Amino acid sequence: HDYCSTSPVELRSVCTGSYTWCAICGKPLHYFSEGGTVHWFEEGICLVCGVPEYLEYAIHPTACTVTITGFDGSVAEVVIPDTIEGFPVTYIDFQAFAYDEGLEKVTIGNNVTTIDSGAFRGCTNLKEVVLGNQVESIRGSAFQDCVALTTICLPDSVKSIQSAAFRDCDVLVSVTGGKFLESISASAFYDCDSLLGFVGGENLKEIGKYAFYDCDSLLS
């Protein structure tokens, strides 16, 4: 910013430290190492740490990890980043996106290991989910009542699909991947009446009661 380098500046706290900001153009000029909490958003993305403006999150300083806790519903396509403020995003919290009818696609970052109960429950227009390659657990009712969801490709990292995780996903046609999947809990795919096939690996040890109940189209 040579064109405004002599302009008045102010010190502001931001997500990964502190900057001096140009009072004319509003751009940061110099970085300082102190901690801070305010993001600098441009077109919905923080130019300092990369977090999307539409996500709510919590940093766990002891574990040095981030949990996605909520969503403001302002966009139809969500990308959950690998990191926020330099910390890995490892967890999507209980009902973080639940019942958002505007959500159509979600891409989950490669550090997420757990999708908690009801995280996307009732997202009735959610058509596409791209799971990151470190997801280990899809907890109860995580995608229940996602009635527009058509396919799921499980990464090989997934070990468990818990109770009712995909229950009542009426147009879910196929579930693939999951080479090291170990357990499918009760009612996991209950009433997925469009489901044609499910491909699981040789490590699958447990299929709970009613896991595929009323899957009338299931062929294999």
C-alpha positions, 0 to 999 in steps of 0.5 A: 500500500505505497499509495497510502503508506503515509496515511493515518493508521490505527491498531486493531486486534484481529483473529491471529494477532494485531495489524496497523490499518490504513485509515483511508483504504482500510487494508492492514499495513503491519502485523504484530504478534499479540492475540486477537479476536476480530476477523477481517472479512472481504467477500465473506472470507477472512483475509487473515485466517481464511475462515468463512463469515457464515460459520460459528466456531469455538477454539479449544486452547488445551487441545488446540482444536476447533469445533464448528458450533453453528451456521448463519444460514446465509449461503447455500454451499458451505465449505468447512476449512481444514484449519481456523486461526491456525488450529485444525477443525476436528469436530462439527457440533450437536445440531450445528446446521440442523433444520437449515432449509437453505443448505444445499451442499457441504464440503467437510475439511480433511481434519474433521474426525467427528460429525456429532448428533443431529449436525445436519438433521432436517436440512431438507434441501441438502443434496450433496455432502463431501466428507473429508478423509479423516472422518471417523464417526458419524453420530446419531441422526447426523443426517436424519431427514435430509430428504434431498440427499442422493448419494454418500461416499464414505472415506476409508477413515469412517469406523462407525455410523451411529443410530439413525444417522441417515434415517428417513433420507428418502431419495438416498440411492447409494452408499459407497466407500467405508473400507474400514467401517466397523459398525452400523448402529440401529436404524442407521438407514431406517426407511431409506426406501430408495437405497439400491446398494450399500458397499461395506468393507471386510472389517464390518463387525456389527449391523444393529437392529433395524439398520436397513429396515424398510429399505424396500429397494435395497438390492445388495 
